Amino acid sequence: MPEKEQSRARTLIYNSLLMSVSAIVMRTVGVGFSVWISNRVGAEVMGLYSLCTGVWGFALTLATSGINLATTRTVAEALGVGEREGGGTARAALRRALIYAVSFGSAAAALLICGARFIGLHILCDERTVTPLRLLGISLPAISVSSALAGYFSAVRRVWKSALTQVCEQAVKIFSVAALLVRLMPLGAEYCCTALVLGGAISEILSCAVGYILYRADLGRHIGKGRSRLGGRESTKKLLMTAVPVSLSAYVRSALTTVEHILIPAGLEKFGAERGAALAEYGLLNAMVMPVVMFPYAVIYSFTGLLIPEFTAAASLGQRHRISYISGRVWRLTVIFGVGVAGLLICFADELGLALYGSDEAARLIRLLGPLMPVMYLDTVTDSMLKGLGEQVYTMNVNIADAAMSALLVYLLLPAFGLSGYIAVLYISEIINFALSAARLLRVSAMR
């Protein structure tokens, strides 16, 4: 038993390092590419793109519908007794997860493609968003399937395969977007936005194909065929018990977040900015500054995905001491990392803003957001640990309340205070969200 625990610990450390290194490399490339795009197309186009992706975020939530977490938990539980013994149950869970993913992904794609004109004209009030929204819908089935496959790779702790698909996706995206911009950029803002969207859609589809090939190869090598310990209805029920509560809550939260993103340019216009200037301010913060500020987040995000199967397995075996120990260690390391990142962002805000975008306003926003990083990182790891312990419904309820409060505060504060009001909204919502999640984790994990 100790040898098995040591092996699991080594696997966790190895996967954490692999995902962290991969995430850092990919985020570096991604931020660099984002900076290159922003400097070529301008803040207004990035604002238009952010407006489209804000609506697309809700469609994406509908497409994935909790499938990543549901796949991770059901497969991890099936393989808790050993990969060969649980192979049949794991395969059954995977089959149902993929059917679920294809169904919801296709439905979301149809809704976004068919409703793009109405959304663009009557909700976003900008005809230039119609074509990009339709193109964004094309990628939804592929993203949904990729989400299920990523959940499987996390559950079986072979995350290098997820890392490989991300590398392929990023490489294809850079090549596709760059090639499309060369041809479409002279035609105006709408076509620039279309190039960004279409390049992303192509990369998502090819990434899904690579992930599926790796998944099929993995099944043949590692997962025993066997016979499922659960019947078809039981296996489906187990998947839905995790996916449905998460997805229903996610729909509400994503809808509120979408409303928030729509309200931001409108609020900036009420503050006194013209439409183009409001989109430029929105694009500066959301599409230019946020990727820079969130760059170190790649390390935390990649690690948190591995915490879910680890906590699920420990909880199913009743290992409360292990849960308490890991929770405490993760919190301490996250605080150290978050404070270090905040210090760097505050100290080097001017250098980052001027070097990347040649903008004093970008430097100011980076400095203002820096102190928020420790809270944001702690909130992320806390949510992942709670999901691993089966507290996903509580987590989503907190996130819904957070999204509702944020939308209300954006509506009230932006017309009066402009972009500074939105910075205040970010601080208020993150602190309250973390406080509620932390209180729950302390209660269910016995963490000191």
GUMARTI-157361 format. One line per field, with one value per residue (C-alpha): z, x, y; residue in one letter. Coordinates in steps of 0.001 Angstrom, whole numbers, always signed. Layout:
<sites>
up	Z | ...
east	X | ...
north	Y | ...
aa	A | ...
</sites>
This chain:
<sites>
up	+0 | +817 | -2515 | -4309 | -2531 | -3419 | -7044 | -7080 | -5505 | -8116 | -10895 | -9528 | -9289 | -12780 | -14328 | -12458 | -13750 | -17268 | -17364 | -15768 | -18261 | -21146 | -19921 | -19487 | -22972 | -24532 | -22585 | -23589 | -27231 | -26835 | -25129 | -27637 | -30491 | -28831 | -28486 | -32152 | -33210 | -30964 | -32329 | -35909 | -35735 | -32913 | -29685 | -31412 | -33320 | -30119 | -28407 | -31197 | -30894 | -27102 | -27623 | -29862 | -27540 | -24619 | -26309 | -27513 | -23876 | -23133 | -26210 | -25130 | -21688 | -23325 | -25602 | -22829 | -20151 | -17360 | -19414 | -18449 | -14715 | -15188 | -17296 | -14870 | -11831 | -13337 | -14936 | -11811 | -9680 | -12120 | -12092 | -8348 | -7888 | -10650 | -14370 | -15515 | -13035 | -13724 | -17460 | -18546 | -16401 | -17558 | -21206 | -20632 | -18963 | -21829 | -24498 | -22802 | -22195 | -25904 | -26946 | -24429 | -25769 | -29418 | -28649 | -26620 | -28853 | -31964 | -30307 | -29128 | -32590 | -34253 | -31809 | -32225 | -36018 | -36433 | -33842 | -34863 | -36830 | -34072 | -31419 | -33511 | -34501 | -31432 | -28462 | -29380 | -31621 | -34060 | -37468 | -37749 | -35159 | -37172 | -39371 | -36571 | -34350 | -37026 | -37480 | -33725 | -33731 | -36104 | -33489 | -30638 | -31297 | -31569 | -28337 | -26508 | -27563 | -26692 | -23237 | -22627 | -23860 | -21626 | -18667 | -19505 | -19798 | -16419 | -14800 | -16033 | -15238 | -18741 | -19122 | -21628 | -24244 | -23349 | -23529 | -26992 | -28307 | -26924 | -28685 | -31972 | -31444 | -30739 | -33704 | -36137 | -34690 | -35115 | -38693 | -39654 | -38082 | -39492 | -42995 | -42846 | -41498 | -44431 | -46806 | -44781 | -42742 | -45562 | -45742 | -42337 | -38683 | -39383 | -41582 | -39055 | -36413 | -38858 | -39416 | -35659 | -35244 | -38294 | -37437 | -33952 | -35304 | -37638 | -34781 | -32464 | -35044 | -35790 | -32071 | -31473 | -34203 | -32643 | -29178 | -30451 | -32128 | -28867 | -26917 | -29167 | -28879 | -25101 | -24774 | -26567 | -24512 | -20973 | -20325 | -19930 | -21849 | -19229 | -18421 | -16898 | -13241 | -13923 | -16299 | -19105 | -17117 | -14006 | -15968 | -17621 | -14286 | -12697 | -15485 | -15349 | -11556 | -11931 | -15313 | -14909 | -11666 | -12927 | -16358 | -15083 | -12715 | -15434 | -17815 | -15319 | -14484 | -18134 | -19076 | -16323 | -17409 | -20999 | -19797 | -17894 | -21011 | -23031 | -20319 | -20180 | -23552 | -22934 | -19519 | -20948 | -23543 | -20756 | -18995 | -22041 | -24551 | -28187 | -29533 | -31071 | -27996 | -25675 | -27684 | -27638 | -23831 | -23461 | -25853 | -24040 | -20721 | -21759 | -24795 | -24186 | -20472 | -19068 | -21071 | -19671 | -16087 | -16325 | -17897 | -14641 | -14096 | -16549 | -13828 | -11374 | -13929 | -15254 | -11732 | -10539 | -13203 | -11599 | -8126 | -9071 | -9732 | -6802 | -4342 | -5865 | -5345 | -1792 | -871 | -2262 | -56 | +3023 | +3255 | +5179 | +6460 | +2896 | +1805 | +4717 | +4051 | +299 | +846 | +3275 | +1105 | -2024 | -238 | +1147 | -2203 | -3976 | -1554 | -2037 | -5815 | -5940 | -3775 | -5906 | -9108 | -7631 | -6674 | -10161 | -11857 | -9599 | -9884 | -13646 | -14821 | -16679 | -18470 | -19474 | -20672 | -22731 | -24104 | -25191 | -26247 | -25972 | -23716 | -20367 | -19815 | -20220 | -17630 | -15216 | -15567 | -15053 | -11810 | -10578 | -11227 | -9761 | -6071 | -7051 | -8244 | -4882 | -4234 | -7784 | -7658 | -4250 | -5474 | -8477 | -6501 | -3821 | -6414 | -7919 | -4546 | -3751 | -7086 | -6341 | -3041 | -4735 | -3797 | -7389 | -6771 | -3929 | -6044 | -8927 | -6636 | -5315 | -8876 | -9877 | -6983 | -7933 | -11587 | -10633 | -8266 | -10871 | -13554 | -11143 | -10072 | -13701 | -14463 | -11476 | -11376 | -14982 | -16039 | -12996 | -12814 | -16208 | -16392 | -12778 | -11727 | -13527 | -11702 | -8428 | -9545 | -10164 | -6671 | -4893 | -6725 | -6401 | -2671 | -1851 | -4094 | -2459 | +1074 | +501 | -1189 | +1462 | +4286 | +2637 | +2038 | +5657 | +6718 | +4431 | +4293 | +7968 | +6751 | +9472
east	+0 | +2745 | +4421 | +1152 | +759 | +4314 | +3667 | +519 | +2410 | +5174 | +2583 | +845 | +4132 | +5193 | +1850 | +1817 | +5257 | +4394 | +1163 | +2811 | +5685 | +3308 | +921 | +3703 | +5044 | +1588 | +553 | +3792 | +3120 | -546 | +128 | +2839 | +478 | -2304 | +27 | +989 | -2667 | -3684 | -919 | -1909 | -5708 | -6158 | -8162 | -11539 | -11309 | -10273 | -13295 | -15541 | -13960 | -14465 | -18112 | -18589 | -16737 | -18810 | -21952 | -20074 | -19201 | -22835 | -23087 | -19857 | -21314 | -24362 | -22125 | -19920 | -22672 | -20442 | -19026 | -15380 | -15977 | -18516 | -16071 | -13209 | -15223 | -16969 | -13818 | -11726 | -14287 | -14475 | -10716 | -10377 | -10085 | -7466 | -7474 | -8007 | -10774 | -12650 | -12019 | -15484 | -17197 | -14749 | -15418 | -19175 | -18825 | -16674 | -19131 | -21966 | -19820 | -18972 | -22618 | -23558 | -20819 | -21790 | -25483 | -25059 | -22304 | -24446 | -27503 | -25506 | -23972 | -27399 | -28778 | -25845 | -25710 | -29472 | -29713 | -26592 | -28445 | -30955 | -28207 | -25972 | -28646 | -30902 | -28708 | -25185 | -26547 | -23673 | -24207 | -20492 | -20848 | -23281 | -20785 | -18235 | -20978 | -21991 | -18392 | -17957 | -20855 | -19019 | -16394 | -18796 | -19240 | -15471 | -14864 | -17486 | -15881 | -12429 | -13715 | -14874 | -11560 | -9618 | -11680 | -10735 | -7012 | -7121 | -8890 | -6339 | -3459 | -2031 | -2201 | +638 | -1923 | -4022 | -867 | -103 | -3566 | -3174 | +163 | -1398 | -4325 | -2130 | +158 | -2752 | -4469 | -1402 | -852 | -4541 | -5190 | -1989 | -2780 | -6378 | -5424 | -3093 | -6025 | -8885 | -7379 | -7563 | -11348 | -12144 | -12906 | -15613 | -13288 | -10449 | -12784 | -13877 | -10241 | -9673 | -12808 | -12338 | -8707 | -9782 | -12542 | -10145 | -7692 | -10421 | -11629 | -8132 | -7309 | -10404 | -9307 | -5843 | -7363 | -9704 | -6846 | -4849 | -7905 | -8506 | -4861 | -5013 | -8047 | -6337 | -3157 | -4244 | -7921 | -9086 | -12189 | -13957 | -17623 | -19123 | -20069 | -22954 | -25883 | -26512 | -29067 | -26895 | -23871 | -25880 | -27394 | -23950 | -22747 | -25847 | -25747 | -22540 | -23138 | -26729 | -26373 | -23134 | -24545 | -27802 | -25902 | -23365 | -26138 | -27366 | -23886 | -22819 | -25992 | -25305 | -21662 | -22792 | -25145 | -22230 | -20042 | -22820 | -23353 | -19681 | -19499 | -22986 | -21926 | -18800 | -20950 | -23174 | -20024 | -19405 | -17433 | -18477 | -19209 | -15776 | -13994 | -16102 | -15194 | -11546 | -11558 | -13305 | -10854 | -7870 | -8910 | -10472 | -8429 | -5089 | -4427 | -6189 | -4083 | -928 | -2213 | -3496 | -308 | +1019 | -2454 | -1456 | +609 | -2312 | -4951 | -3012 | -2411 | -6001 | -7286 | -5197 | -6603 | -10121 | -9360 | -6912 | -9527 | -12231 | -10129 | -9167 | -12780 | -14047 | -11481 | -12287 | -8759 | -9634 | -6096 | -4750 | -7405 | -6544 | -2809 | -3054 | -5503 | -3190 | -114 | -1888 | -3171 | +255 | +1983 | -756 | -434 | +3340 | +2985 | +139 | +1929 | +5061 | +3087 | +1277 | +4621 | +6030 | +2954 | +2911 | +6652 | +6936 | +3545 | +5045 | +7605 | +4989 | +2407 | +4859 | +6847 | +3815 | +1312 | +3065 | +215 | +295 | -3340 | -2464 | +312 | -2151 | -4639 | -1927 | -853 | -4448 | -5173 | -1914 | -3002 | -6055 | -3971 | -3466 | -7219 | -8002 | -5519 | -6765 | -10348 | -9440 | -7690 | -10399 | -13136 | -11230 | -10762 | -14450 | -15415 | -13163 | -14992 | -18397 | -19268 | -19763 | -23364 | -22309 | -19470 | -21772 | -24345 | -21627 | -20539 | -24132 | -24473 | -21121 | -22153 | -25489 | -23795 | -21161 | -23781 | -25713 | -22585 | -21508 | -24944 | -24708 | -21034 | -19828 | -22090 | -20812 | -17135 | -16234 | -13449 | -12393 | -15841 | -15287 | -11960 | -13862 | -16431 | -13661 | -12246 | -15597 | -16778 | -13483 | -13111 | -16686 | -16493 | -13279 | -14551 | -17634 | -15660 | -12930 | -15463 | -16981 | -13624 | -12579 | -15819 | -15712 | -11984 | -10987 | -8099 | -6323
north	+0 | +2529 | +1706 | +2347 | +5693 | +6656 | +5741 | +7883 | +10775 | +10496 | +10389 | +13474 | +15388 | +14310 | +15222 | +18539 | +19459 | +18350 | +20332 | +23372 | +23449 | +22836 | +25517 | +28068 | +27432 | +27535 | +30628 | +32364 | +31625 | +32570 | +35899 | +36733 | +35971 | +37968 | +40957 | +40650 | +40514 | +43419 | +45639 | +44808 | +45086 | +47620 | +47795 | +48334 | +45036 | +43266 | +44805 | +43540 | +40105 | +40127 | +41055 | +38000 | +35651 | +36939 | +35571 | +32496 | +31768 | +30920 | +28694 | +26994 | +26326 | +24750 | +22670 | +21267 | +21052 | +19780 | +16905 | +17451 | +17128 | +14314 | +12277 | +12836 | +11792 | +8752 | +7348 | +8018 | +6192 | +3279 | +2872 | +3348 | -411 | -721 | -42 | -3613 | -4403 | -1198 | -1164 | -2250 | +364 | +3024 | +2214 | +2372 | +5770 | +7029 | +5912 | +7735 | +10805 | +11068 | +10626 | +13319 | +15618 | +15223 | +15764 | +18942 | +20299 | +19923 | +21464 | +24476 | +24912 | +24891 | +27459 | +29853 | +29579 | +30037 | +32813 | +34743 | +37414 | +38117 | +38244 | +40479 | +42976 | +43110 | +42141 | +43224 | +45994 | +45581 | +43968 | +43217 | +40430 | +38269 | +36404 | +35827 | +34412 | +31913 | +30819 | +30452 | +27978 | +25634 | +24754 | +23879 | +20103 | +19662 | +21593 | +19516 | +16234 | +17582 | +18497 | +14922 | +13526 | +15919 | +14718 | +11133 | +11924 | +13693 | +10750 | +8198 | +10605 | +10654 | +14385 | +14528 | +13595 | +16634 | +18723 | +17356 | +18252 | +21783 | +22172 | +21070 | +23422 | +26432 | +25763 | +25430 | +28514 | +30719 | +29588 | +29850 | +33258 | +34766 | +33482 | +34713 | +38154 | +38720 | +38319 | +39808 | +42657 | +45247 | +44707 | +46221 | +45422 | +42821 | +40782 | +41023 | +39625 | +36915 | +35907 | +35533 | +33440 | +31218 | +30465 | +29435 | +27181 | +25369 | +24758 | +23414 | +20895 | +19583 | +19462 | +17330 | +14913 | +14548 | +14028 | +11324 | +9433 | +9514 | +8386 | +5380 | +4352 | +4720 | +2481 | -378 | -150 | +720 | +63 | -3518 | -4473 | -6592 | -6279 | -3180 | -3528 | -1150 | -1554 | +919 | +2911 | +2952 | +4129 | +6899 | +7902 | +8152 | +10429 | +12618 | +12944 | +14945 | +16594 | +17835 | +19853 | +21376 | +22177 | +23708 | +25947 | +26735 | +27829 | +30404 | +31622 | +31814 | +33701 | +36222 | +36521 | +37097 | +39840 | +41365 | +41425 | +43031 | +45648 | +46693 | +48544 | +49929 | +51210 | +52808 | +54579 | +55927 | +57128 | +59321 | +57279 | +56888 | +53385 | +52902 | +54267 | +52079 | +48967 | +50033 | +50388 | +47057 | +45408 | +46949 | +45433 | +42142 | +41098 | +42831 | +43413 | +40338 | +37813 | +39436 | +39527 | +35968 | +34620 | +33044 | +31571 | +28841 | +27161 | +27119 | +26136 | +23164 | +21880 | +22264 | +19885 | +17134 | +17825 | +16687 | +12976 | +12953 | +14215 | +12021 | +8895 | +9916 | +10697 | +7351 | +5546 | +7660 | +9110 | +12290 | +12753 | +12730 | +15245 | +17545 | +17321 | +17996 | +20886 | +22632 | +22173 | +23410 | +26511 | +27422 | +26993 | +28960 | +31888 | +32018 | +31859 | +34409 | +36985 | +36641 | +37175 | +40190 | +41762 | +41290 | +42734 | +45793 | +46465 | +45936 | +47216 | +50185 | +48034 | +45444 | +47975 | +49981 | +47043 | +45024 | +47662 | +51041 | +52146 | +53952 | +52949 | +49271 | +49718 | +51348 | +48498 | +45853 | +47557 | +47814 | +44120 | +42794 | +42656 | +40578 | +37609 | +35790 | +35799 | +34694 | +31810 | +30633 | +30738 | +28574 | +25823 | +25871 | +25348 | +22403 | +20738 | +21169 | +19596 | +16633 | +16192 | +16173 | +19760 | +20887 | +21989 | +24287 | +25661 | +26436 | +28078 | +30374 | +31136 | +31939 | +34377 | +35882 | +36318 | +37894 | +40321 | +41200 | +41922 | +44145 | +46023 | +46532 | +47994 | +50355 | +51339 | +51591 | +54510 | +56446 | +55437 | +53950 | +51376 | +52041 | +50871 | +47566 | +47062 | +47540 | +44945 | +42408 | +42909 | +42697 | +39586 | +37652 | +38321 | +37297 | +34200 | +33034 | +33660 | +31484 | +28680 | +28701 | +28426 | +25349 | +23671 | +24172 | +22492 | +19429 | +18706 | +19065 | +21201 | +23136
aa	M | P | E | K | E | Q | S | R | A | R | T | L | I | Y | N | S | L | L | M | S | V | S | A | I | V | M | R | T | V | G | V | G | F | S | V | W | I | S | N | R | V | G | A | E | V | M | G | L | Y | S | L | C | T | G | V | W | G | F | A | L | T | L | A | T | S | G | I | N | L | A | T | T | R | T | V | A | E | A | L | G | V | G | E | R | E | G | G | G | T | A | R | A | A | L | R | R | A | L | I | Y | A | V | S | F | G | S | A | A | A | A | L | L | I | C | G | A | R | F | I | G | L | H | I | L | C | D | E | R | T | V | T | P | L | R | L | L | G | I | S | L | P | A | I | S | V | S | S | A | L | A | G | Y | F | S | A | V | R | R | V | W | K | S | A | L | T | Q | V | C | E | Q | A | V | K | I | F | S | V | A | A | L | L | V | R | L | M | P | L | G | A | E | Y | C | C | T | A | L | V | L | G | G | A | I | S | E | I | L | S | C | A | V | G | Y | I | L | Y | R | A | D | L | G | R | H | I | G | K | G | R | S | R | L | G | G | R | E | S | T | K | K | L | L | M | T | A | V | P | V | S | L | S | A | Y | V | R | S | A | L | T | T | V | E | H | I | L | I | P | A | G | L | E | K | F | G | A | E | R | G | A | A | L | A | E | Y | G | L | L | N | A | M | V | M | P | V | V | M | F | P | Y | A | V | I | Y | S | F | T | G | L | L | I | P | E | F | T | A | A | A | S | L | G | Q | R | H | R | I | S | Y | I | S | G | R | V | W | R | L | T | V | I | F | G | V | G | V | A | G | L | L | I | C | F | A | D | E | L | G | L | A | L | Y | G | S | D | E | A | A | R | L | I | R | L | L | G | P | L | M | P | V | M | Y | L | D | T | V | T | D | S | M | L | K | G | L | G | E | Q | V | Y | T | M | N | V | N | I | A | D | A | A | M | S | A | L | L | V | Y | L | L | L | P | A | F | G | L | S | G | Y | I | A | V | L | Y | I | S | E | I | I | N | F | A | L | S | A | A | R | L | L | R | V | S | A | M | R
</sites>
